[in-house]
Amino acid sequence: MVLMHTSPHPQPYRRTIFAALMEVVKIDLIVVPAGFVVAIAFWIIGLGSQLPYSAIPEWAFALWATVSGLSVSTLGFDFSLVPSLVTVGLWLLVATGAKRVARSTAADSPTESDEDPGGWWALMGTALGTFVVAYAGPLLVVGILVGQATVTPLGFLRLFLFLVTAVAWAFIRVRGIGDIPGLAVIADDTWNVSVGLTRRLLWAAAALGAIVLVVGIMIRWSDVADTVQVYSSPVAAGIGLIVVQALFAPSIVYSALSWSAGTGVSIGGAGTSSAFTSTSAPVLDVHVLQLLDGDYPAWTAAAPALLVLLGLLCVILGRDRARDIAAQSWMGLGLAIGILFVALEVIALFAGGALGPLGLSGFGPSALTSALAITGWIGVGMAAGLLLIRLSRLHAEYSDFAEDDEEDADYEDDTAGAFDEAGTGVASDADDSEPVADDIVDEDEPR
């Protein structure tokens, strides 16, 4: 008789796969109609009278592919510079769906079973793997066949990181790092402090990038103000350019950080503009692009010091936070720097690419060198901040020790004085007291 081996628990797998598919369907029902709405709007406002209706689905699926990280070739140009603000929104949508899948899977199988070792990871891997494949599969099919997406290593790398980071974030939010091999050795306190510090660094870096942009606009105000004058309707052009630039806001802010770090921003292959170097290249009449063309004042070479100061302040500001960072010491600081580099590297891969001709044919910071430089400058400030905390604690301990010595010395002096006074008092009482032997008289002694 032949024995048939089947899965001992088929029901959880079925529920898990169905739940993952339903989450992807929810995301697609939001993303695809939104893409068609945007495509129809561009078709009506732009070249609707000269293009067939078939351009609408092509643009809709091209937008979905581009936002997810793929490269698209349409209208004779390559488009690989993603509208990063939309990408952030889509990433949050995908990560939230993956989080619901991970939570429902963890509820079906909370812990490892002794009867089925490895079954928990198999179930969780099935859930998240189904989610990733169900999202990426249709995207690649319609993106390549309809949306004119091109097969490039950069595009697939960005799509892979887009999905992996979303799934990893969802899993860690649900289960923590205790179930991840290699990360389980890290204490929960160390992880929480490092993640909190990284989050603070990213928000501070975004604020610094915005400040750098504002200063750049002030320096190049005349060029920025004259940008819209070349259009037939300056007001409408100005509003439209502001909206378009807002869609690329995360990439623009990261480019400002790369400019400050010295790695700069590439302008269509004609040169690199940074705090240390300047270039002159033909650029489109867009506000932020005008900041990259021409020379800068000499004092802008000190821009990397802003990144160092950022790292320093994020470490030392806040008494409780500084105490937590000091408690985790270099382990926590190194982990925060590592997480920061990974986050900046992913952002850098989405911050560069092509978006048309001339100054946008190869626009953006270098993916690898910019993340390394920004992390390096900030890391220097973080290390300096930790050293300052440790030195201040040593100084406080030394001061407390010195005060204790002074108090002990004062106490010994007071005690010695008290003993001296007590001894003097006893001696004087002994002198003043009458001798007891004189009052005792022996009756047999002759008087």
Buried (B, 14 or more C-beta within 10 A) or exposed (E): EEEEEEEEBEEBBEBBBEBBBEBBEBBBEEBBEBBBEBBBEBBEEEEBEEBEEEBBBBBBBBBBBBBBBBBBBBEEEBBBBBBBBBBBBBBEBBBBBBBBBBBBBBEBBEEEEEEBEEBBEBBBEBBBEBBBBBBBEBBBEBBBEBBBBBEBEBBBEBBEBBBEBBBBBBBBBBBBBEBEEEEEEBEEEBBBBBBBBBBBBBEBBBEBBBEBBEBBBEBBEEBBEEBBEEBEEEEEBBEBBEEEBEBBBBBBBBBBBBBBBBBBBBBBEBBBBBBBEBBEBEBBBBBBBBBBBBEBEEEBBEBBEBBBBBBBBBBBEEEEBBEBBBEBEEEBBBBBBBBBBBBBBBBBBBBBBBBBEBBBBBBBBBBEBBBBBBBBBBBBBBBBBBEBBEEEEEEEEEEEEEEEEEEEEEEEEEEEEEEEEEEEEEEEEEEEEEEEEEEEEEEEEEE
